[in-house]
Amino acid sequence: MIFADKQVVVTQPVAGTFKGFSTTCTHLGCQVDKVADGLIQCPCHGSRYSVADGSVKAGPAPRPLPAENITVQGTQIVLG
């Protein structure tokens, strides 16, 4: 799920495990806009990142997406 207002994308690579990453693509700073097929996707130049660790899987991005702090409290995900 992408929280555009907070510039955080939250993924669940395996049941019960949540990860948070910046929504800012490391290529030219566009905002990622989709999570599908195990990838966080940037619409600008085709960069793709792993939902598990933010690593670059395709495209011109030179670095992984930076991790963001998230915590799970019961049924809620708290950003920051």
mmCIF file of the N, C-alpha and C atoms, coordinates in Angstrom:
data_MODEL
# 
_entry.id   MODEL 
# 
loop_
_atom_site.group_PDB 
_atom_site.id 
_atom_site.type_symbol 
_atom_site.label_atom_id 
_atom_site.label_alt_id 
_atom_site.label_comp_id 
_atom_site.label_asym_id 
_atom_site.label_entity_id 
_atom_site.label_seq_id 
_atom_site.pdbx_PDB_ins_code 
_atom_site.Cartn_x 
_atom_site.Cartn_y 
_atom_site.Cartn_z 
_atom_site.occupancy 
_atom_site.B_iso_or_equiv 
_atom_site.pdbx_formal_charge 
_atom_site.auth_seq_id 
_atom_site.auth_comp_id 
_atom_site.auth_asym_id 
_atom_site.auth_atom_id 
_atom_site.pdbx_PDB_model_num 
ATOM 1   N N  . MET A 1 1  ? 0.836  -1.162  0.000   1.00 0.00 ? 1  MET A N  1 
ATOM 2   C CA . MET A 1 1  ? 0.000  0.000   0.000   1.00 0.00 ? 1  MET A CA 1 
ATOM 3   C C  . MET A 1 1  ? 0.894  1.243   0.000   1.00 0.00 ? 1  MET A C  1 
ATOM 4   N N  . ILE A 1 2  ? 0.509  2.214   -0.784  1.00 0.00 ? 2  ILE A N  1 
ATOM 5   C CA . ILE A 1 2  ? 1.273  3.445   -0.888  1.00 0.00 ? 2  ILE A CA 1 
ATOM 6   C C  . ILE A 1 2  ? 0.556  4.556   -0.119  1.00 0.00 ? 2  ILE A C  1 
ATOM 7   N N  . PHE A 1 3  ? 1.284  5.192   0.787   1.00 0.00 ? 3  PHE A N  1 
ATOM 8   C CA . PHE A 1 3  ? 0.786  6.347   1.537   1.00 0.00 ? 3  PHE A CA 1 
ATOM 9   C C  . PHE A 1 3  ? 1.478  7.568   0.953   1.00 0.00 ? 3  PHE A C  1 
ATOM 10  N N  . ALA A 1 4  ? 0.917  8.094   -0.130  1.00 0.00 ? 4  ALA A N  1 
ATOM 11  C CA . ALA A 1 4  ? 1.546  9.193   -0.865  1.00 0.00 ? 4  ALA A CA 1 
ATOM 12  C C  . ALA A 1 4  ? 1.764  10.424  0.003   1.00 0.00 ? 4  ALA A C  1 
ATOM 13  N N  . ASP A 1 5  ? 0.816  10.721  0.882   1.00 0.00 ? 5  ASP A N  1 
ATOM 14  C CA . ASP A 1 5  ? 0.941  11.911  1.721   1.00 0.00 ? 5  ASP A CA 1 
ATOM 15  C C  . ASP A 1 5  ? 2.097  11.812  2.710   1.00 0.00 ? 5  ASP A C  1 
ATOM 16  N N  . LYS A 1 6  ? 2.473  10.592  3.077   1.00 0.00 ? 6  LYS A N  1 
ATOM 17  C CA . LYS A 1 6  ? 3.590  10.365  3.999   1.00 0.00 ? 6  LYS A CA 1 
ATOM 18  C C  . LYS A 1 6  ? 4.869  9.960   3.257   1.00 0.00 ? 6  LYS A C  1 
ATOM 19  N N  . GLN A 1 7  ? 4.760  9.759   1.951   1.00 0.00 ? 7  GLN A N  1 
ATOM 20  C CA . GLN A 1 7  ? 5.865  9.318   1.088   1.00 0.00 ? 7  GLN A CA 1 
ATOM 21  C C  . GLN A 1 7  ? 6.472  8.001   1.576   1.00 0.00 ? 7  GLN A C  1 
ATOM 22  N N  . VAL A 1 8  ? 5.564  7.069   1.922   1.00 0.00 ? 8  VAL A N  1 
ATOM 23  C CA . VAL A 1 8  ? 5.964  5.748   2.394   1.00 0.00 ? 8  VAL A CA 1 
ATOM 24  C C  . VAL A 1 8  ? 5.146  4.695   1.667   1.00 0.00 ? 8  VAL A C  1 
ATOM 25  N N  . VAL A 1 9  ? 5.825  3.630   1.267   1.00 0.00 ? 9  VAL A N  1 
ATOM 26  C CA . VAL A 1 9  ? 5.135  2.461   0.729   1.00 0.00 ? 9  VAL A CA 1 
ATOM 27  C C  . VAL A 1 9  ? 5.343  1.334   1.741   1.00 0.00 ? 9  VAL A C  1 
ATOM 28  N N  . VAL A 1 10 ? 4.254  0.646   2.096   1.00 0.00 ? 10 VAL A N  1 
ATOM 29  C CA . VAL A 1 10 ? 4.306  -0.454  3.045   1.00 0.00 ? 10 VAL A CA 1 
ATOM 30  C C  . VAL A 1 10 ? 3.991  -1.737  2.288   1.00 0.00 ? 10 VAL A C  1 
ATOM 31  N N  . THR A 1 11 ? 4.858  -2.725  2.478   1.00 0.00 ? 11 THR A N  1 
ATOM 32  C CA . THR A 1 11 ? 4.663  -4.008  1.814   1.00 0.00 ? 11 THR A CA 1 
ATOM 33  C C  . THR A 1 11 ? 4.532  -5.118  2.856   1.00 0.00 ? 11 THR A C  1 
ATOM 34  N N  . GLN A 1 12 ? 4.014  -6.245  2.413   1.00 0.00 ? 12 GLN A N  1 
ATOM 35  C CA . GLN A 1 12 ? 3.924  -7.437  3.247   1.00 0.00 ? 12 GLN A CA 1 
ATOM 36  C C  . GLN A 1 12 ? 4.485  -8.593  2.428   1.00 0.00 ? 12 GLN A C  1 
ATOM 37  N N  . PRO A 1 13 ? 5.829  -8.733  2.434   1.00 0.00 ? 13 PRO A N  1 
ATOM 38  C CA . PRO A 1 13 ? 6.451  -9.761  1.594   1.00 0.00 ? 13 PRO A CA 1 
ATOM 39  C C  . PRO A 1 13 ? 6.049  -11.187 1.978   1.00 0.00 ? 13 PRO A C  1 
ATOM 40  N N  . VAL A 1 14 ? 5.820  -11.426 3.262   1.00 0.00 ? 14 VAL A N  1 
ATOM 41  C CA . VAL A 1 14 ? 5.274  -12.701 3.741   1.00 0.00 ? 14 VAL A CA 1 
ATOM 42  C C  . VAL A 1 14 ? 4.232  -12.369 4.805   1.00 0.00 ? 14 VAL A C  1 
ATOM 43  N N  . ALA A 1 15 ? 3.286  -13.240 4.979   1.00 0.00 ? 15 ALA A N  1 
ATOM 44  C CA . ALA A 1 15 ? 2.199  -12.996 5.924   1.00 0.00 ? 15 ALA A CA 1 
ATOM 45  C C  . ALA A 1 15 ? 2.734  -12.601 7.298   1.00 0.00 ? 15 ALA A C  1 
ATOM 46  N N  . GLY A 1 16 ? 2.250  -11.461 7.807   1.00 0.00 ? 16 GLY A N  1 
ATOM 47  C CA . GLY A 1 16 ? 2.625  -11.005 9.126   1.00 0.00 ? 16 GLY A CA 1 
ATOM 48  C C  . GLY A 1 16 ? 3.894  -10.181 9.211   1.00 0.00 ? 16 GLY A C  1 
ATOM 49  N N  . THR A 1 17 ? 4.612  -10.043 8.109   1.00 0.00 ? 17 THR A N  1 
ATOM 50  C CA . THR A 1 17 ? 5.845  -9.254  8.082   1.00 0.00 ? 17 THR A CA 1 
ATOM 51  C C  . THR A 1 17 ? 5.620  -8.028  7.209   1.00 0.00 ? 17 THR A C  1 
ATOM 52  N N  . PHE A 1 18 ? 5.811  -6.854  7.797   1.00 0.00 ? 18 PHE A N  1 
ATOM 53  C CA . PHE A 1 18 ? 5.586  -5.608  7.073   1.00 0.00 ? 18 PHE A CA 1 
ATOM 54  C C  . PHE A 1 18 ? 6.893  -4.837  6.955   1.00 0.00 ? 18 PHE A C  1 
ATOM 55  N N  . LYS A 1 19 ? 7.091  -4.221  5.806   1.00 0.00 ? 19 LYS A N  1 
ATOM 56  C CA . LYS A 1 19 ? 8.285  -3.420  5.522   1.00 0.00 ? 19 LYS A CA 1 
ATOM 57  C C  . LYS A 1 19 ? 7.852  -2.056  5.028   1.00 0.00 ? 19 LYS A C  1 
ATOM 58  N N  . GLY A 1 20 ? 8.628  -1.038  5.360   1.00 0.00 ? 20 GLY A N  1 
ATOM 59  C CA . GLY A 1 20 ? 8.342  0.308   4.896   1.00 0.00 ? 20 GLY A CA 1 
ATOM 60  C C  . GLY A 1 20 ? 9.519  0.862   4.109   1.00 0.00 ? 20 GLY A C  1 
ATOM 61  N N  . PHE A 1 21 ? 9.216  1.544   3.016   1.00 0.00 ? 21 PHE A N  1 
ATOM 62  C CA . PHE A 1 21 ? 10.236 2.136   2.152   1.00 0.00 ? 21 PHE A CA 1 
ATOM 63  C C  . PHE A 1 21 ? 9.786  3.522   1.708   1.00 0.00 ? 21 PHE A C  1 
ATOM 64  N N  . SER A 1 22 ? 10.750 4.341   1.340   1.00 0.00 ? 22 SER A N  1 
ATOM 65  C CA . SER A 1 22 ? 10.455 5.648   0.755   1.00 0.00 ? 22 SER A CA 1 
ATOM 66  C C  . SER A 1 22 ? 9.756  5.437   -0.584  1.00 0.00 ? 22 SER A C  1 
ATOM 67  N N  . THR A 1 23 ? 8.876  6.365   -0.946  1.00 0.00 ? 23 THR A N  1 
ATOM 68  C CA . THR A 1 23 ? 8.226  6.287   -2.254  1.00 0.00 ? 23 THR A CA 1 
ATOM 69  C C  . THR A 1 23 ? 9.028  7.021   -3.330  1.00 0.00 ? 23 THR A C  1 
ATOM 70  N N  . THR A 1 24 ? 10.162 7.605   -2.966  1.00 0.00 ? 24 THR A N  1 
ATOM 71  C CA . THR A 1 24 ? 10.964 8.376   -3.916  1.00 0.00 ? 24 THR A CA 1 
ATOM 72  C C  . THR A 1 24 ? 11.957 7.480   -4.643  1.00 0.00 ? 24 THR A C  1 
ATOM 73  N N  . CYS A 1 25 ? 11.768 7.336   -5.947  1.00 0.00 ? 25 CYS A N  1 
ATOM 74  C CA . CYS A 1 25 ? 12.653 6.516   -6.775  1.00 0.00 ? 25 CYS A CA 1 
ATOM 75  C C  . CYS A 1 25 ? 14.073 7.075   -6.705  1.00 0.00 ? 25 CYS A C  1 
ATOM 76  N N  . THR A 1 26 ? 15.043 6.195   -6.609  1.00 0.00 ? 26 THR A N  1 
ATOM 77  C CA . THR A 1 26 ? 16.438 6.618   -6.498  1.00 0.00 ? 26 THR A CA 1 
ATOM 78  C C  . THR A 1 26 ? 17.053 6.996   -7.842  1.00 0.00 ? 26 THR A C  1 
ATOM 79  N N  . HIS A 1 27 ? 16.276 6.900   -8.920  1.00 0.00 ? 27 HIS A N  1 
ATOM 80  C CA . HIS A 1 27 ? 16.791 7.296   -10.230 1.00 0.00 ? 27 HIS A CA 1 
ATOM 81  C C  . HIS A 1 27 ? 16.727 8.806   -10.385 1.00 0.00 ? 27 HIS A C  1 
ATOM 82  N N  . LEU A 1 28 ? 15.522 9.357   -10.531 1.00 0.00 ? 28 LEU A N  1 
ATOM 83  C CA . LEU A 1 28 ? 15.371 10.798  -10.717 1.00 0.00 ? 28 LEU A CA 1 
ATOM 84  C C  . LEU A 1 28 ? 14.353 11.429  -9.773  1.00 0.00 ? 28 LEU A C  1 
ATOM 85  N N  . GLY A 1 29 ? 13.961 10.686  -8.740  1.00 0.00 ? 29 GLY A N  1 
ATOM 86  C CA . GLY A 1 29 ? 13.095 11.264  -7.724  1.00 0.00 ? 29 GLY A CA 1 
ATOM 87  C C  . GLY A 1 29 ? 11.601 11.211  -7.980  1.00 0.00 ? 29 GLY A C  1 
ATOM 88  N N  . CYS A 1 30 ? 11.170 10.496  -9.004  1.00 0.00 ? 30 CYS A N  1 
ATOM 89  C CA . CYS A 1 30 ? 9.730  10.304  -9.211  1.00 0.00 ? 30 CYS A CA 1 
ATOM 90  C C  . CYS A 1 30 ? 9.168  9.501   -8.037  1.00 0.00 ? 30 CYS A C  1 
ATOM 91  N N  . GLN A 1 31 ? 7.861  9.541   -7.876  1.00 0.00 ? 31 GLN A N  1 
ATOM 92  C CA . GLN A 1 31 ? 7.203  8.780   -6.809  1.00 0.00 ? 31 GLN A CA 1 
ATOM 93  C C  . GLN A 1 31 ? 6.701  7.448   -7.356  1.00 0.00 ? 31 GLN A C  1 
ATOM 94  N N  . VAL A 1 32 ? 7.053  6.357   -6.672  1.00 0.00 ? 32 VAL A N  1 
ATOM 95  C CA . VAL A 1 32 ? 6.530  5.055   -7.078  1.00 0.00 ? 32 VAL A CA 1 
ATOM 96  C C  . VAL A 1 32 ? 5.016  5.110   -6.958  1.00 0.00 ? 32 VAL A C  1 
ATOM 97  N N  . ASP A 1 33 ? 4.332  4.337   -7.804  1.00 0.00 ? 33 ASP A N  1 
ATOM 98  C CA . ASP A 1 33 ? 2.874  4.451   -7.803  1.00 0.00 ? 33 ASP A CA 1 
ATOM 99  C C  . ASP A 1 33 ? 2.127  3.131   -7.796  1.00 0.00 ? 33 ASP A C  1 
ATOM 100 N N  . LYS A 1 34 ? 2.870  2.015   -7.702  1.00 0.00 ? 34 LYS A N  1 
ATOM 101 C CA . LYS A 1 34 ? 2.188  0.730   -7.800  1.00 0.00 ? 34 LYS A CA 1 
ATOM 102 C C  . LYS A 1 34 ? 3.007  -0.349  -7.104  1.00 0.00 ? 34 LYS A C  1 
ATOM 103 N N  . VAL A 1 35 ? 2.290  -1.288  -6.475  1.00 0.00 ? 35 VAL A N  1 
ATOM 104 C CA . VAL A 1 35 ? 2.905  -2.483  -5.925  1.00 0.00 ? 35 VAL A CA 1 
ATOM 105 C C  . VAL A 1 35 ? 2.166  -3.662  -6.537  1.00 0.00 ? 35 VAL A C  1 
ATOM 106 N N  . ALA A 1 36 ? 2.888  -4.478  -7.310  1.00 0.00 ? 36 ALA A N  1 
ATOM 107 C CA . ALA A 1 36 ? 2.262  -5.624  -7.978  1.00 0.00 ? 36 ALA A CA 1 
ATOM 108 C C  . ALA A 1 36 ? 3.313  -6.672  -8.301  1.00 0.00 ? 36 ALA A C  1 
ATOM 109 N N  . ASP A 1 37 ? 2.933  -7.914  -8.251  1.00 0.00 ? 37 ASP A N  1 
ATOM 110 C CA . ASP A 1 37 ? 3.803  -9.026  -8.641  1.00 0.00 ? 37 ASP A CA 1 
ATOM 111 C C  . ASP A 1 37 ? 5.128  -9.025  -7.880  1.00 0.00 ? 37 ASP A C  1 
ATOM 112 N N  . GLY A 1 38 ? 5.088  -8.663  -6.599  1.00 0.00 ? 38 GLY A N  1 
ATOM 113 C CA . GLY A 1 38 ? 6.288  -8.673  -5.776  1.00 0.00 ? 38 GLY A CA 1 
ATOM 114 C C  . GLY A 1 38 ? 7.233  -7.512  -6.016  1.00 0.00 ? 38 GLY A C  1 
ATOM 115 N N  . LEU A 1 39 ? 6.751  -6.478  -6.738  1.00 0.00 ? 39 LEU A N  1 
ATOM 116 C CA . LEU A 1 39 ? 7.604  -5.346  -7.083  1.00 0.00 ? 39 LEU A CA 1 
ATOM 117 C C  . LEU A 1 39 ? 6.940  -4.020  -6.756  1.00 0.00 ? 39 LEU A C  1 
ATOM 118 N N  . ILE A 1 40 ? 7.750  -3.086  -6.290  1.00 0.00 ? 40 ILE A N  1 
ATOM 119 C CA . ILE A 1 40 ? 7.337  -1.696  -6.142  1.00 0.00 ? 40 ILE A CA 1 
ATOM 120 C C  . ILE A 1 40 ? 7.741  -1.024  -7.441  1.00 0.00 ? 40 ILE A C  1 
ATOM 121 N N  . GLN A 1 41 ? 6.805  -0.351  -8.109  1.00 0.00 ? 41 GLN A N  1 
ATOM 122 C CA . GLN A 1 41 ? 7.055  0.110   -9.466  1.00 0.00 ? 41 GLN A CA 1 
ATOM 123 C C  . GLN A 1 41 ? 7.018  1.630   -9.599  1.00 0.00 ? 41 GLN A C  1 
ATOM 124 N N  . CYS A 1 42 ? 7.997  2.143   -10.344 1.00 0.00 ? 42 CYS A N  1 
ATOM 125 C CA . CYS A 1 42 ? 8.061  3.563   -10.644 1.00 0.00 ? 42 CYS A CA 1 
ATOM 126 C C  . CYS A 1 42 ? 7.565  3.781   -12.078 1.00 0.00 ? 42 CYS A C  1 
ATOM 127 N N  . PRO A 1 43 ? 6.650  4.740   -12.284 1.00 0.00 ? 43 PRO A N  1 
ATOM 128 C CA . PRO A 1 43 ? 6.079  4.944   -13.615 1.00 0.00 ? 43 PRO A CA 1 
ATOM 129 C C  . PRO A 1 43 ? 6.974  5.742   -14.571 1.00 0.00 ? 43 PRO A C  1 
ATOM 130 N N  . CYS A 1 44 ? 7.969  6.416   -14.055 1.00 0.00 ? 44 CYS A N  1 
ATOM 131 C CA . CYS A 1 44 ? 8.731  7.348   -14.902 1.00 0.00 ? 44 CYS A CA 1 
ATOM 132 C C  . CYS A 1 44 ? 9.677  6.667   -15.898 1.00 0.00 ? 44 CYS A C  1 
ATOM 133 N N  . HIS A 1 45 ? 10.524 5.774   -15.416 1.00 0.00 ? 45 HIS A N  1 
ATOM 134 C CA . HIS A 1 45 ? 11.523 5.169   -16.302 1.00 0.00 ? 45 HIS A CA 1 
ATOM 135 C C  . HIS A 1 45 ? 11.640 3.659   -16.129 1.00 0.00 ? 45 HIS A C  1 
ATOM 136 N N  . GLY A 1 46 ? 10.660 3.050   -15.450 1.00 0.00 ? 46 GLY A N  1 
ATOM 137 C CA . GLY A 1 46 ? 10.599 1.598   -15.371 1.00 0.00 ? 46 GLY A CA 1 
ATOM 138 C C  . GLY A 1 46 ? 11.382 0.947   -14.252 1.00 0.00 ? 46 GLY A C  1 
ATOM 139 N N  . SER A 1 47 ? 11.859 1.707   -13.293 1.00 0.00 ? 47 SER A N  1 
ATOM 140 C CA . SER A 1 47 ? 12.559 1.074   -12.170 1.00 0.00 ? 47 SER A CA 1 
ATOM 141 C C  . SER A 1 47 ? 11.596 0.205   -11.377 1.00 0.00 ? 47 SER A C  1 
ATOM 142 N N  . ARG A 1 48 ? 12.109 -0.916  -10.900 1.00 0.00 ? 48 ARG A N  1 
ATOM 143 C CA . ARG A 1 48 ? 11.337 -1.859  -10.098 1.00 0.00 ? 48 ARG A CA 1 
ATOM 144 C C  . ARG A 1 48 ? 12.165 -2.240  -8.886  1.00 0.00 ? 48 ARG A C  1 
ATOM 145 N N  . TYR A 1 49 ? 11.499 -2.337  -7.740  1.00 0.00 ? 49 TYR A N  1 
ATOM 146 C CA . TYR A 1 49 ? 12.172 -2.645  -6.475  1.00 0.00 ? 49 TYR A CA 1 
ATOM 147 C C  . TYR A 1 49 ? 11.503 -3.840  -5.800  1.00 0.00 ? 49 TYR A C  1 
ATOM 148 N N  . SER A 1 50 ? 12.272 -4.598  -5.048  1.00 0.00 ? 50 SER A N  1 
ATOM 149 C CA . SER A 1 50 ? 11.761 -5.737  -4.301  1.00 0.00 ? 50 SER A CA 1 
ATOM 150 C C  . SER A 1 50 ? 10.873 -5.277  -3.152  1.00 0.00 ? 50 SER A C  1 
ATOM 151 N N  . VAL A 1 51 ? 9.736  -5.968  -2.951  1.00 0.00 ? 51 VAL A N  1 
ATOM 152 C CA . VAL A 1 51 ? 8.871  -5.658  -1.809  1.00 0.00 ? 51 VAL A CA 1 
ATOM 153 C C  . VAL A 1 51 ? 9.490  -6.148  -0.506  1.00 0.00 ? 51 VAL A C  1 
ATOM 154 N N  . ALA A 1 52 ? 10.450 -7.063  -0.589  1.00 0.00 ? 52 ALA A N  1 
ATOM 155 C CA . ALA A 1 52 ? 11.056 -7.648  0.606   1.00 0.00 ? 52 ALA A CA 1 
ATOM 156 C C  . ALA A 1 52 ? 12.127 -6.765  1.229   1.00 0.00 ? 52 ALA A C  1 
ATOM 157 N N  . ASP A 1 53 ? 12.951 -6.121  0.380   1.00 0.00 ? 53 ASP A N  1 
ATOM 158 C CA . ASP A 1 53 ? 14.073 -5.355  0.927   1.00 0.00 ? 53 ASP A CA 1 
ATOM 159 C C  . ASP A 1 53 ? 14.357 -4.043  0.194   1.00 0.00 ? 53 ASP A C  1 
ATOM 160 N N  . GLY A 1 54 ? 13.527 -3.694  -0.787  1.00 0.00 ? 54 GLY A N  1 
ATOM 161 C CA . GLY A 1 54 ? 13.709 -2.437  -1.514  1.00 0.00 ? 54 GLY A CA 1 
ATOM 162 C C  . GLY A 1 54 ? 14.827 -2.449  -2.534  1.00 0.00 ? 54 GLY A C  1 
ATOM 163 N N  . SER A 1 55 ? 15.459 -3.601  -2.745  1.00 0.00 ? 55 SER A N  1 
ATOM 164 C CA . SER A 1 55 ? 16.569 -3.677  -3.694  1.00 0.00 ? 55 SER A CA 1 
ATOM 165 C C  . SER A 1 55 ? 16.085 -3.483  -5.127  1.00 0.00 ? 55 SER A C  1 
ATOM 166 N N  . VAL A 1 56 ? 16.970 -2.998  -5.965  1.00 0.00 ? 56 VAL A N  1 
ATOM 167 C CA . VAL A 1 56 ? 16.648 -2.752  -7.370  1.00 0.00 ? 56 VAL A CA 1 
ATOM 168 C C  . VAL A 1 56 ? 16.531 -4.085  -8.104  1.00 0.00 ? 56 VAL A C  1 
ATOM 169 N N  . LYS A 1 57 ? 15.413 -4.274  -8.789  1.00 0.00 ? 57 LYS A N  1 
ATOM 170 C CA . LYS A 1 57 ? 15.179 -5.488  -9.577  1.00 0.00 ? 57 LYS A CA 1 
ATOM 171 C C  . LYS A 1 57 ? 15.188 -5.210  -11.071 1.00 0.00 ? 57 LYS A C  1 
ATOM 172 N N  . ALA A 1 58 ? 14.933 -3.963  -11.474 1.00 0.00 ? 58 ALA A N  1 
ATOM 173 C CA . ALA A 1 58 ? 14.944 -3.604  -12.904 1.00 0.00 ? 58 ALA A CA 1 
ATOM 174 C C  . ALA A 1 58 ? 14.985 -2.089  -13.036 1.00 0.00 ? 58 ALA A C  1 
ATOM 175 N N  . GLY A 1 59 ? 15.431 -1.665  -14.201 1.00 0.00 ? 59 GLY A N  1 
ATOM 176 C CA . GLY A 1 59 ? 15.394 -0.249  -14.530 1.00 0.00 ? 59 GLY A CA 1 
ATOM 177 C C  . GLY A 1 59 ? 16.683 0.490   -14.214 1.00 0.00 ? 59 GLY A C  1 
ATOM 178 N N  . PRO A 1 60 ? 16.633 1.793   -14.393 1.00 0.00 ? 60 PRO A N  1 
ATOM 179 C CA . PRO A 1 60 ? 17.843 2.594   -14.243 1.00 0.00 ? 60 PRO A CA 1 
ATOM 180 C C  . PRO A 1 60 ? 18.174 3.004   -12.800 1.00 0.00 ? 60 PRO A C  1 
ATOM 181 N N  . ALA A 1 61 ? 17.358 2.656   -11.825 1.00 0.00 ? 61 ALA A N  1 
ATOM 182 C CA . ALA A 1 61 ? 17.614 3.077   -10.446 1.00 0.00 ? 61 ALA A CA 1 
ATOM 183 C C  . ALA A 1 61 ? 18.993 2.605   -9.986  1.00 0.00 ? 61 ALA A C  1 
ATOM 184 N N  . PRO A 1 62 ? 19.809 3.514   -9.424  1.00 0.00 ? 62 PRO A N  1 
ATOM 185 C CA . PRO A 1 62 ? 21.161 3.137   -9.019  1.00 0.00 ? 62 PRO A CA 1 
ATOM 186 C C  . PRO A 1 62 ? 21.261 2.535   -7.614  1.00 0.00 ? 62 PRO A C  1 
ATOM 187 N N  . ARG A 1 63 ? 20.227 2.764   -6.780  1.00 0.00 ? 63 ARG A N  1 
ATOM 188 C CA . ARG A 1 63 ? 20.282 2.316   -5.393  1.00 0.00 ? 63 ARG A CA 1 
ATOM 189 C C  . ARG A 1 63 ? 18.919 1.779   -4.955  1.00 0.00 ? 63 ARG A C  1 
ATOM 190 N N  . PRO A 1 64 ? 18.897 0.970   -3.895  1.00 0.00 ? 64 PRO A N  1 
ATOM 191 C CA . PRO A 1 64 ? 17.625 0.497   -3.343  1.00 0.00 ? 64 PRO A CA 1 
ATOM 192 C C  . PRO A 1 64 ? 16.793 1.651   -2.788  1.00 0.00 ? 64 PRO A C  1 
ATOM 193 N N  . LEU A 1 65 ? 15.510 1.404   -2.608  1.00 0.00 ? 65 LEU A N  1 
ATOM 194 C CA . LEU A 1 65 ? 14.667 2.371   -1.915  1.00 0.00 ? 65 LEU A CA 1 
ATOM 195 C C  . LEU A 1 65 ? 15.090 2.405   -0.448  1.00 0.00 ? 65 LEU A C  1 
ATOM 196 N N  . PRO A 1 66 ? 15.241 3.584   0.135   1.00 0.00 ? 66 PRO A N  1 
ATOM 197 C CA . PRO A 1 66 ? 15.584 3.669   1.557   1.00 0.00 ? 66 PRO A CA 1 
ATOM 198 C C  . PRO A 1 66 ? 14.454 3.119   2.426   1.00 0.00 ? 66 PRO A C  1 
ATOM 199 N N  . ALA A 1 67 ? 14.841 2.404   3.476   1.00 0.00 ? 67 ALA A N  1 
ATOM 200 C CA . ALA A 1 67 ? 13.862 1.877   4.425   1.00 0.00 ? 67 ALA A CA 1 
ATOM 201 C C  . ALA A 1 67 ? 13.264 3.022   5.230   1.00 0.00 ? 67 ALA A C  1 
ATOM 202 N N  . GLU A 1 68 ? 12.004 2.867   5.624   1.00 0.00 ? 68 GLU A N  1 
ATOM 203 C CA . GLU A 1 68 ? 11.314 3.828   6.488   1.00 0.00 ? 68 GLU A CA 1 
ATOM 204 C C  . GLU A 1 68 ? 10.851 3.089   7.731   1.00 0.00 ? 68 GLU A C  1 
ATOM 205 N N  . ASN A 1 69 ? 10.835 3.782   8.860   1.00 0.00 ? 69 ASN A N  1 
ATOM 206 C CA . ASN A 1 69 ? 10.383 3.180   10.111  1.00 0.00 ? 69 ASN A CA 1 
ATOM 207 C C  . ASN A 1 69 ? 8.877  3.010   10.118  1.00 0.00 ? 69 ASN A C  1 
ATOM 208 N N  . ILE A 1 70 ? 8.455  1.796   10.363  1.00 0.00 ? 70 ILE A N  1 
ATOM 209 C CA . ILE A 1 70 ? 7.038  1.499   10.588  1.00 0.00 ? 70 ILE A CA 1 
ATOM 210 C C  . ILE A 1 70 ? 6.959  0.518   11.743  1.00 0.00 ? 70 ILE A C  1 
ATOM 211 N N  . THR A 1 71 ? 5.867  0.541   12.463  1.00 0.00 ? 71 THR A N  1 
ATOM 212 C CA . THR A 1 71 ? 5.621  -0.445  13.500  1.00 0.00 ? 71 THR A CA 1 
ATOM 213 C C  . THR A 1 71 ? 4.190  -0.940  13.364  1.00 0.00 ? 71 THR A C  1 
ATOM 214 N N  . VAL A 1 72 ? 3.987  -2.179  13.744  1.00 0.00 ? 72 VAL A N  1 
ATOM 215 C CA . VAL A 1 72 ? 2.656  -2.766  13.723  1.00 0.00 ? 72 VAL A CA 1 
ATOM 216 C C  . VAL A 1 72 ? 2.159  -2.808  15.153  1.00 0.00 ? 72 VAL A C  1 
ATOM 217 N N  . GLN A 1 73 ? 1.010  -2.189  15.392  1.00 0.00 ? 73 GLN A N  1 
ATOM 218 C CA . GLN A 1 73 ? 0.394  -2.181  16.711  1.00 0.00 ? 73 GLN A CA 1 
ATOM 219 C C  . GLN A 1 73 ? -0.998 -2.767  16.571  1.00 0.00 ? 73 GLN A C  1 
ATOM 220 N N  . GLY A 1 74 ? -1.106 -4.036  16.908  1.00 0.00 ? 74 GLY A N  1 
ATOM 221 C CA . GLY A 1 74 ? -2.387 -4.729  16.739  1.00 0.00 ? 74 GLY A CA 1 
ATOM 222 C C  . GLY A 1 74 ? -2.710 -4.849  15.266  1.00 0.00 ? 74 GLY A C  1 
ATOM 223 N N  . THR A 1 75 ? -3.784 -4.205  14.846  1.00 0.00 ? 75 THR A N  1 
ATOM 224 C CA . THR A 1 75 ? -4.184 -4.256  13.435  1.00 0.00 ? 75 THR A CA 1 
ATOM 225 C C  . THR A 1 75 ? -3.827 -2.988  12.694  1.00 0.00 ? 75 THR A C  1 
ATOM 226 N N  . GLN A 1 76 ? -3.032 -2.112  13.320  1.00 0.00 ? 76 GLN A N  1 
ATOM 227 C CA . GLN A 1 76 ? -2.675 -0.843  12.696  1.00 0.00 ? 76 GLN A CA 1 
ATOM 228 C C  . GLN A 1 76 ? -1.190 -0.773  12.395  1.00 0.00 ? 76 GLN A C  1 
ATOM 229 N N  . ILE A 1 77 ? -0.875 -0.108  11.281  1.00 0.00 ? 77 ILE A N  1 
ATOM 230 C CA . ILE A 1 77 ? 0.511  0.175   10.933  1.00 0.00 ? 77 ILE A CA 1 
ATOM 231 C C  . ILE A 1 77 ? 0.763  1.644   11.241  1.00 0.00 ? 77 ILE A C  1 
ATOM 232 N N  . VAL A 1 78 ? 1.785  1.892   12.039  1.00 0.00 ? 78 VAL A N  1 
ATOM 233 C CA . VAL A 1 78 ? 2.125  3.261   12.436  1.00 0.00 ? 78 VAL A CA 1 
ATOM 234 C C  . VAL A 1 78 ? 3.386  3.668   11.688  1.00 0.00 ? 78 VAL A C  1 
ATOM 235 N N  . LEU A 1 79 ? 3.301  4.794   11.000  1.00 0.00 ? 79 LEU A N  1 
ATOM 236 C CA . LEU A 1 79 ? 4.434  5.291   10.229  1.00 0.00 ? 79 LEU A CA 1 
ATOM 237 C C  . LEU A 1 79 ? 5.284  6.194   11.112  1.00 0.00 ? 79 LEU A C  1 
ATOM 238 N N  . GLY A 1 80 ? 6.624  6.057   10.929  1.00 0.00 ? 80 GLY A N  1 
ATOM 239 C CA . GLY A 1 80 ? 7.525  6.964   11.629  1.00 0.00 ? 80 GLY A CA 1 
ATOM 240 C C  . GLY A 1 80 ? 7.855  6.592   12.991  1.00 0.00 ? 80 GLY A C  1 
# 
